[in-house]
């Protein structure tokens, strides 16, 4: 699953479209402000998904209950 598909399903919104640039590399070179915005939105989407699904809290709880290190959860 991609961030786009999960974001659409969980939040009802997708990622920033950059098709007119052809690639992220071109976006980076030709429109720095949109490239930064693209990355900011990705972070907001991941944060929103984690907030909604509580996945991180579940992973921490599993590590605690199983008495394992969080990095192993």
MARLUMSE-136424 format. One record per atom (N, C-alpha, C, O, CB): residue number from 1; y, x, z; residue in one letter; atom name. Coordinates in steps of 0.2 Angstrom, whole numbers, plus 5000, padded with zeros to 4 digits. Glycine has a CB too. Layout:
<recs>
+-----+------+------+------+---+----+
|   k |    Y |    X |    Z | r |  a |
+-----+------+------+------+---+----+
| NUM |    Y |    X |    Z | A | CA |
...
+-----+------+------+------+---+----+
</recs>
This chain:
<recs>
+-----+------+------+------+---+----+
|   k |    Y |    X |    Z | r |  a |
+-----+------+------+------+---+----+
|   1 | 4994 | 5004 | 5000 | X |  N |
|   1 | 5000 | 5000 | 5000 | X | CA |
|   1 | 5006 | 5004 | 5000 | X |  C |
|   1 | 5006 | 5010 | 5003 | X |  O |
|   1 | 5000 | 4995 | 5006 | X | CB |
|   2 | 5011 | 5002 | 4997 | X |  N |
|   2 | 5017 | 5006 | 4996 | X | CA |
|   2 | 5023 | 5003 | 5001 | X |  C |
|   2 | 5022 | 4997 | 5004 | X |  O |
|   2 | 5020 | 5006 | 4989 | X | CB |
|   3 | 5028 | 5007 | 5003 | X |  N |
|   3 | 5033 | 5004 | 5007 | X | CA |
|   3 | 5036 | 4998 | 5004 | X |  C |
|   3 | 5038 | 4993 | 5007 | X |  O |
|   3 | 5038 | 5010 | 5008 | X | CB |
|   4 | 5037 | 4998 | 4997 | X |  N |
|   4 | 5040 | 4992 | 4994 | X | CA |
|   4 | 5036 | 4986 | 4995 | X |  C |
|   4 | 5038 | 4981 | 4997 | X |  O |
|   4 | 5040 | 4994 | 4986 | X | CB |
|   5 | 5029 | 4986 | 4994 | X |  N |
|   5 | 5025 | 4980 | 4995 | X | CA |
|   5 | 5025 | 4978 | 5003 | X |  C |
|   5 | 5025 | 4972 | 5004 | X |  O |
|   5 | 5018 | 4982 | 4993 | X | CB |
|   6 | 5024 | 4983 | 5007 | X |  N |
|   6 | 5024 | 4981 | 5014 | X | CA |
|   6 | 5031 | 4978 | 5016 | X |  C |
|   6 | 5031 | 4973 | 5020 | X |  O |
|   6 | 5022 | 4987 | 5019 | X | CB |
|   7 | 5036 | 4981 | 5014 | X |  N |
|   7 | 5043 | 4979 | 5016 | X | CA |
|   7 | 5044 | 4972 | 5013 | X |  C |
|   7 | 5047 | 4967 | 5016 | X |  O |
|   7 | 5048 | 4984 | 5013 | X | CB |
|   8 | 5042 | 4971 | 5007 | X |  N |
|   8 | 5042 | 4964 | 5004 | X | CA |
|   8 | 5038 | 4959 | 5008 | X |  C |
|   8 | 5041 | 4953 | 5010 | X |  O |
|   8 | 5040 | 4964 | 4997 | X | CB |
|   9 | 5032 | 4961 | 5010 | X |  N |
|   9 | 5028 | 4956 | 5014 | X | CA |
|   9 | 5031 | 4955 | 5021 | X |  C |
|   9 | 5031 | 4949 | 5023 | X |  O |
|   9 | 5021 | 4959 | 5014 | X | CB |
|  10 | 5032 | 4960 | 5024 | X |  N |
|  10 | 5034 | 4959 | 5031 | X | CA |
|  10 | 5041 | 4957 | 5032 | X |  C |
|  10 | 5043 | 4954 | 5037 | X |  O |
|  10 | 5033 | 4966 | 5035 | X | CB |
|  11 | 5046 | 4960 | 5028 | X |  N |
|  11 | 5053 | 4959 | 5029 | X | CA |
|  11 | 5056 | 4954 | 5024 | X |  C |
|  11 | 5062 | 4952 | 5025 | X |  O |
|  11 | 5057 | 4965 | 5029 | X | CB |
|  12 | 5053 | 4953 | 5018 | X |  N |
|  12 | 5056 | 4949 | 5013 | X | CA |
|  12 | 5061 | 4953 | 5009 | X |  C |
|  12 | 5065 | 4950 | 5005 | X |  O |
|  12 | 5059 | 4943 | 5016 | X | CB |
|  13 | 5061 | 4959 | 5010 | X |  N |
|  13 | 5066 | 4963 | 5006 | X | CA |
|  13 | 5063 | 4970 | 5003 | X |  C |
|  13 | 5058 | 4972 | 5007 | X |  O |
|  13 | 5073 | 4965 | 5010 | X | CB |
|  14 | 5065 | 4972 | 4998 | X |  N |
|  14 | 5062 | 4978 | 4995 | X | CA |
|  14 | 5066 | 4985 | 4996 | X |  C |
|  14 | 5071 | 4985 | 5000 | X |  O |
|  14 | 5060 | 4977 | 4988 | X | CB |
|  15 | 5064 | 4990 | 4992 | X |  N |
|  15 | 5068 | 4996 | 4992 | X | CA |
|  15 | 5074 | 4996 | 4987 | X |  C |
|  15 | 5074 | 4991 | 4983 | X |  O |
|  15 | 5063 | 5002 | 4990 | X | CB |
|  16 | 5078 | 5001 | 4987 | X |  N |
|  16 | 5084 | 5001 | 4983 | X | CA |
|  16 | 5081 | 5003 | 4976 | X |  C |
|  16 | 5077 | 5008 | 4975 | X |  O |
|  16 | 5089 | 5007 | 4985 | X | CB |
|  17 | 5083 | 5000 | 4971 | X |  N |
|  17 | 5081 | 5001 | 4964 | X | CA |
|  17 | 5085 | 5007 | 4961 | X |  C |
|  17 | 5091 | 5007 | 4961 | X |  O |
|  17 | 5082 | 4995 | 4960 | X | CB |
|  18 | 5081 | 5012 | 4958 | X |  N |
|  18 | 5085 | 5017 | 4955 | X | CA |
|  18 | 5082 | 5018 | 4948 | X |  C |
|  18 | 5083 | 5024 | 4945 | X |  O |
|  18 | 5084 | 5024 | 4959 | X | CB |
|  19 | 5079 | 5013 | 4945 | X |  N |
|  19 | 5076 | 5014 | 4938 | X | CA |
|  19 | 5081 | 5017 | 4933 | X |  C |
|  19 | 5079 | 5020 | 4928 | X |  O |
|  19 | 5074 | 5007 | 4936 | X | CB |
|  20 | 5087 | 5015 | 4933 | X |  N |
|  20 | 5092 | 5017 | 4928 | X | CA |
|  20 | 5093 | 5025 | 4928 | X |  C |
|  20 | 5095 | 5028 | 4923 | X |  O |
|  20 | 5099 | 5014 | 4930 | X | CB |
|  21 | 5090 | 5028 | 4933 | X |  N |
|  21 | 5090 | 5036 | 4934 | X | CA |
|  21 | 5084 | 5039 | 4932 | X |  C |
|  21 | 5083 | 5045 | 4930 | X |  O |
|  21 | 5092 | 5038 | 4941 | X | CB |
|  22 | 5078 | 5035 | 4931 | X |  N |
|  22 | 5072 | 5037 | 4929 | X | CA |
|  22 | 5068 | 5041 | 4934 | X |  C |
|  22 | 5061 | 5040 | 4934 | X |  O |
|  22 | 5073 | 5042 | 4923 | X | CB |
|  23 | 5071 | 5044 | 4939 | X |  N |
|  23 | 5067 | 5048 | 4944 | X | CA |
|  23 | 5071 | 5049 | 4950 | X |  C |
|  23 | 5078 | 5049 | 4949 | X |  O |
|  23 | 5064 | 5055 | 4941 | X | CB |
|  24 | 5068 | 5050 | 4956 | X |  N |
|  24 | 5072 | 5052 | 4962 | X | CA |
|  24 | 5076 | 5059 | 4960 | X |  C |
|  24 | 5082 | 5059 | 4963 | X |  O |
|  24 | 5068 | 5053 | 4968 | X | CB |
|  25 | 5073 | 5063 | 4957 | X |  N |
|  25 | 5077 | 5069 | 4955 | X | CA |
|  25 | 5083 | 5068 | 4952 | X |  C |
|  25 | 5088 | 5071 | 4953 | X |  O |
|  25 | 5072 | 5074 | 4951 | X | CB |
|  26 | 5083 | 5064 | 4947 | X |  N |
|  26 | 5089 | 5062 | 4943 | X | CA |
|  26 | 5094 | 5058 | 4947 | X |  C |
|  26 | 5100 | 5060 | 4947 | X |  O |
|  26 | 5087 | 5058 | 4937 | X | CB |
|  27 | 5091 | 5054 | 4951 | X |  N |
|  27 | 5096 | 5050 | 4956 | X | CA |
|  27 | 5099 | 5055 | 4960 | X |  C |
|  27 | 5106 | 5055 | 4961 | X |  O |
|  27 | 5092 | 5045 | 4960 | X | CB |
|  28 | 5096 | 5060 | 4963 | X |  N |
|  28 | 5099 | 5065 | 4967 | X | CA |
|  28 | 5104 | 5069 | 4964 | X |  C |
|  28 | 5109 | 5071 | 4966 | X |  O |
|  28 | 5093 | 5070 | 4970 | X | CB |
|  29 | 5103 | 5071 | 4957 | X |  N |
|  29 | 5108 | 5075 | 4954 | X | CA |
|  29 | 5114 | 5071 | 4951 | X |  C |
|  29 | 5119 | 5074 | 4951 | X |  O |
|  29 | 5104 | 5078 | 4948 | X | CB |
|  30 | 5112 | 5065 | 4949 | X |  N |
|  30 | 5118 | 5061 | 4946 | X | CA |
|  30 | 5122 | 5056 | 4950 | X |  C |
|  30 | 5127 | 5054 | 4949 | X |  O |
|  30 | 5115 | 5057 | 4940 | X | CB |
|  31 | 5119 | 5054 | 4956 | X |  N |
|  31 | 5122 | 5049 | 4960 | X | CA |
|  31 | 5120 | 5051 | 4968 | X |  C |
|  31 | 5116 | 5047 | 4971 | X |  O |
|  31 | 5121 | 5042 | 4958 | X | CB |
|  32 | 5123 | 5056 | 4971 | X |  N |
|  32 | 5122 | 5058 | 4977 | X | CA |
|  32 | 5123 | 5052 | 4982 | X |  C |
|  32 | 5118 | 5052 | 4987 | X |  O |
|  32 | 5126 | 5064 | 4979 | X | CB |
|  33 | 5128 | 5048 | 4982 | X |  N |
|  33 | 5129 | 5043 | 4987 | X | CA |
|  33 | 5123 | 5038 | 4986 | X |  C |
|  33 | 5121 | 5036 | 4992 | X |  O |
|  33 | 5136 | 5040 | 4985 | X | CB |
|  34 | 5121 | 5036 | 4980 | X |  N |
|  34 | 5116 | 5031 | 4980 | X | CA |
|  34 | 5109 | 5034 | 4983 | X |  C |
|  34 | 5105 | 5031 | 4985 | X |  O |
|  34 | 5115 | 5029 | 4973 | X | CB |
|  35 | 5108 | 5041 | 4981 | X |  N |
|  35 | 5102 | 5044 | 4984 | X | CA |
|  35 | 5102 | 5044 | 4992 | X |  C |
|  35 | 5097 | 5043 | 4994 | X |  O |
|  35 | 5102 | 5052 | 4981 | X | CB |
|  36 | 5108 | 5045 | 4995 | X |  N |
|  36 | 5108 | 5045 | 5002 | X | CA |
|  36 | 5107 | 5038 | 5004 | X |  C |
|  36 | 5103 | 5036 | 5009 | X |  O |
|  36 | 5115 | 5047 | 5005 | X | CB |
|  37 | 5110 | 5033 | 5001 | X |  N |
|  37 | 5109 | 5026 | 5003 | X | CA |
|  37 | 5102 | 5024 | 5002 | X |  C |
|  37 | 5099 | 5020 | 5006 | X |  O |
|  37 | 5113 | 5021 | 4998 | X | CB |
|  38 | 5098 | 5026 | 4996 | X |  N |
|  38 | 5091 | 5025 | 4995 | X | CA |
|  38 | 5087 | 5027 | 5001 | X |  C |
|  38 | 5083 | 5024 | 5004 | X |  O |
|  38 | 5089 | 5028 | 4989 | X | CB |
|  39 | 5089 | 5033 | 5004 | X |  N |
|  39 | 5085 | 5036 | 5009 | X | CA |
|  39 | 5086 | 5032 | 5016 | X |  C |
|  39 | 5082 | 5031 | 5020 | X |  O |
|  39 | 5087 | 5043 | 5010 | X | CB |
|  40 | 5093 | 5030 | 5017 | X |  N |
|  40 | 5095 | 5026 | 5023 | X | CA |
|  40 | 5091 | 5020 | 5023 | X |  C |
|  40 | 5088 | 5018 | 5028 | X |  O |
|  40 | 5102 | 5025 | 5023 | X | CB |
|  41 | 5090 | 5016 | 5017 | X |  N |
|  41 | 5087 | 5010 | 5017 | X | CA |
|  41 | 5080 | 5011 | 5018 | X |  C |
|  41 | 5077 | 5007 | 5022 | X |  O |
|  41 | 5088 | 5007 | 5010 | X | CB |
|  42 | 5077 | 5016 | 5016 | X |  N |
|  42 | 5069 | 5017 | 5017 | X | CA |
|  42 | 5068 | 5018 | 5025 | X |  C |
|  42 | 5063 | 5015 | 5027 | X |  O |
|  42 | 5067 | 5024 | 5014 | X | CB |
|  43 | 5073 | 5022 | 5028 | X |  N |
|  43 | 5072 | 5022 | 5035 | X | CA |
|  43 | 5073 | 5016 | 5039 | X |  C |
|  43 | 5069 | 5014 | 5043 | X |  O |
|  43 | 5077 | 5027 | 5038 | X | CB |
|  44 | 5078 | 5012 | 5037 | X |  N |
|  44 | 5079 | 5005 | 5039 | X | CA |
|  44 | 5072 | 5000 | 5038 | X |  C |
|  44 | 5071 | 4997 | 5043 | X |  O |
|  44 | 5085 | 5002 | 5037 | X | CB |
|  45 | 5069 | 5001 | 5032 | X |  N |
|  45 | 5063 | 4997 | 5031 | X | CA |
|  45 | 5058 | 4999 | 5035 | X |  C |
|  45 | 5054 | 4995 | 5038 | X |  O |
|  45 | 5061 | 4998 | 5023 | X | CB |
|  46 | 5056 | 5005 | 5036 | X |  N |
|  46 | 5051 | 5008 | 5041 | X | CA |
|  46 | 5052 | 5005 | 5048 | X |  C |
|  46 | 5048 | 5003 | 5051 | X |  O |
|  46 | 5050 | 5015 | 5040 | X | CB |
|  47 | 5058 | 5006 | 5050 | X |  N |
|  47 | 5060 | 5004 | 5057 | X | CA |
|  47 | 5059 | 4997 | 5058 | X |  C |
|  47 | 5057 | 4994 | 5063 | X |  O |
|  47 | 5068 | 5006 | 5058 | X | CB |
|  48 | 5061 | 4993 | 5053 | X |  N |
|  48 | 5060 | 4985 | 5053 | X | CA |
|  48 | 5053 | 4983 | 5053 | X |  C |
|  48 | 5051 | 4979 | 5057 | X |  O |
|  48 | 5064 | 4982 | 5047 | X | CB |
|  49 | 5049 | 4987 | 5049 | X |  N |
|  49 | 5042 | 4985 | 5049 | X | CA |
|  49 | 5039 | 4987 | 5056 | X |  C |
|  49 | 5035 | 4983 | 5059 | X |  O |
|  49 | 5038 | 4989 | 5044 | X | CB |
|  50 | 5040 | 4993 | 5059 | X |  N |
|  50 | 5038 | 4995 | 5065 | X | CA |
|  50 | 5040 | 4990 | 5071 | X |  C |
|  50 | 5036 | 4988 | 5075 | X |  O |
|  50 | 5040 | 5002 | 5067 | X | CB |
|  51 | 5046 | 4988 | 5070 | X |  N |
|  51 | 5049 | 4983 | 5075 | X | CA |
|  51 | 5045 | 4976 | 5075 | X |  C |
|  51 | 5043 | 4973 | 5080 | X |  O |
|  51 | 5056 | 4982 | 5074 | X | CB |
|  52 | 5044 | 4974 | 5069 | X |  N |
|  52 | 5041 | 4967 | 5068 | X | CA |
|  52 | 5033 | 4968 | 5069 | X |  C |
|  52 | 5031 | 4963 | 5073 | X |  O |
|  52 | 5041 | 4965 | 5060 | X | CB |
|  53 | 5030 | 4973 | 5067 | X |  N |
|  53 | 5022 | 4973 | 5068 | X | CA |
|  53 | 5020 | 4976 | 5075 | X |  C |
|  53 | 5015 | 4975 | 5077 | X |  O |
|  53 | 5019 | 4977 | 5063 | X | CB |
|  54 | 5025 | 4979 | 5078 | X |  N |
|  54 | 5024 | 4983 | 5085 | X | CA |
|  54 | 5018 | 4988 | 5084 | X |  C |
|  54 | 5014 | 4989 | 5089 | X |  O |
|  54 | 5022 | 4977 | 5090 | X | CB |
|  55 | 5017 | 4990 | 5078 | X |  N |
|  55 | 5011 | 4995 | 5077 | X | CA |
|  55 | 5012 | 5001 | 5082 | X |  C |
|  55 | 5007 | 5003 | 5085 | X |  O |
|  55 | 5012 | 4998 | 5070 | X | CB |
|  56 | 5018 | 5004 | 5083 | X |  N |
|  56 | 5019 | 5010 | 5087 | X | CA |
|  56 | 5017 | 5008 | 5094 | X |  C |
|  56 | 5014 | 5013 | 5097 | X |  O |
|  56 | 5026 | 5013 | 5087 | X | CB |
|  57 | 5019 | 5003 | 5097 | X |  N |
|  57 | 5017 | 5001 | 5103 | X | CA |
|  57 | 5010 | 5000 | 5104 | X |  C |
|  57 | 5007 | 5002 | 5109 | X |  O |
|  57 | 5021 | 4994 | 5105 | X | CB |
|  58 | 5006 | 4997 | 5099 | X |  N |
|  58 | 4999 | 4997 | 5099 | X | CA |
|  58 | 4996 | 5003 | 5100 | X |  C |
|  58 | 4991 | 5005 | 5103 | X |  O |
|  58 | 4996 | 4993 | 5093 | X | CB |
|  59 | 4998 | 5008 | 5095 | X |  N |
|  59 | 4995 | 5015 | 5095 | X | CA |
|  59 | 4996 | 5018 | 5102 | X |  C |
|  59 | 4991 | 5022 | 5104 | X |  O |
|  59 | 4998 | 5019 | 5090 | X | CB |
|  60 | 5002 | 5018 | 5105 | X |  N |
|  60 | 5003 | 5021 | 5112 | X | CA |
|  60 | 4998 | 5018 | 5117 | X |  C |
|  60 | 4995 | 5021 | 5121 | X |  O |
|  60 | 5010 | 5020 | 5114 | X | CB |
|  61 | 4998 | 5011 | 5117 | X |  N |
|  61 | 4993 | 5008 | 5121 | X | CA |
|  61 | 4986 | 5010 | 5121 | X |  C |
|  61 | 4982 | 5011 | 5126 | X |  O |
|  61 | 4994 | 5000 | 5121 | X | CB |
|  62 | 4984 | 5010 | 5115 | X |  N |
|  62 | 4977 | 5013 | 5113 | X | CA |
|  62 | 4976 | 5020 | 5116 | X |  C |
|  62 | 4971 | 5021 | 5119 | X |  O |
|  62 | 4975 | 5012 | 5106 | X | CB |
|  63 | 4981 | 5024 | 5115 | X |  N |
|  63 | 4980 | 5031 | 5117 | X | CA |
|  63 | 4980 | 5031 | 5125 | X |  C |
|  63 | 4976 | 5035 | 5128 | X |  O |
|  63 | 4986 | 5035 | 5115 | X | CB |
|  64 | 4984 | 5027 | 5128 | X |  N |
|  64 | 4984 | 5026 | 5135 | X | CA |
|  64 | 4978 | 5024 | 5138 | X |  C |
|  64 | 4975 | 5027 | 5143 | X |  O |
|  64 | 4990 | 5022 | 5138 | X | CB |
|  65 | 4975 | 5018 | 5135 | X |  N |
|  65 | 4969 | 5015 | 5138 | X | CA |
|  65 | 4963 | 5020 | 5137 | X |  C |
|  65 | 4959 | 5020 | 5141 | X |  O |
|  65 | 4968 | 5008 | 5134 | X | CB |
|  66 | 4963 | 5023 | 5131 | X |  N |
|  66 | 4957 | 5027 | 5130 | X | CA |
|  66 | 4958 | 5034 | 5133 | X |  C |
|  66 | 4953 | 5038 | 5132 | X |  O |
|  66 | 4956 | 5028 | 5123 | X | CB |
|  67 | 4963 | 5035 | 5137 | X |  N |
|  67 | 4965 | 5042 | 5140 | X | CA |
|  67 | 4964 | 5048 | 5135 | X |  C |
|  67 | 4962 | 5053 | 5137 | X |  O |
|  67 | 4960 | 5043 | 5146 | X | CB |
|  68 | 4967 | 5046 | 5129 | X |  N |
|  68 | 4967 | 5052 | 5124 | X | CA |
|  68 | 4974 | 5054 | 5123 | X |  C |
|  68 | 4979 | 5050 | 5125 | X |  O |
|  68 | 4964 | 5049 | 5117 | X | CB |
|  69 | 4975 | 5059 | 5120 | X |  N |
|  69 | 4982 | 5061 | 5118 | X | CA |
|  69 | 4985 | 5057 | 5112 | X |  C |
|  69 | 4981 | 5055 | 5108 | X |  O |
|  69 | 4982 | 5069 | 5116 | X | CB |
|  70 | 4991 | 5055 | 5113 | X |  N |
|  70 | 4994 | 5051 | 5108 | X | CA |
|  70 | 4993 | 5054 | 5101 | X |  C |
|  70 | 4992 | 5050 | 5096 | X |  O |
|  70 | 5002 | 5050 | 5109 | X | CB |
|  71 | 4993 | 5060 | 5100 | X |  N |
|  71 | 4992 | 5063 | 5093 | X | CA |
|  71 | 4985 | 5062 | 5090 | X |  C |
|  71 | 4984 | 5062 | 5084 | X |  O |
|  71 | 4994 | 5070 | 5093 | X | CB |
|  72 | 4981 | 5060 | 5095 | X |  N |
|  72 | 4974 | 5059 | 5093 | X | CA |
|  72 | 4973 | 5051 | 5091 | X |  C |
|  72 | 4967 | 5049 | 5089 | X |  O |
|  72 | 4969 | 5061 | 5098 | X | CB |
|  73 | 4977 | 5047 | 5093 | X |  N |
|  73 | 4977 | 5040 | 5093 | X | CA |
|  73 | 4977 | 5037 | 5086 | X |  C |
|  73 | 4976 | 5031 | 5085 | X |  O |
|  73 | 4982 | 5036 | 5097 | X | CB |
+-----+------+------+------+---+----+
</recs>
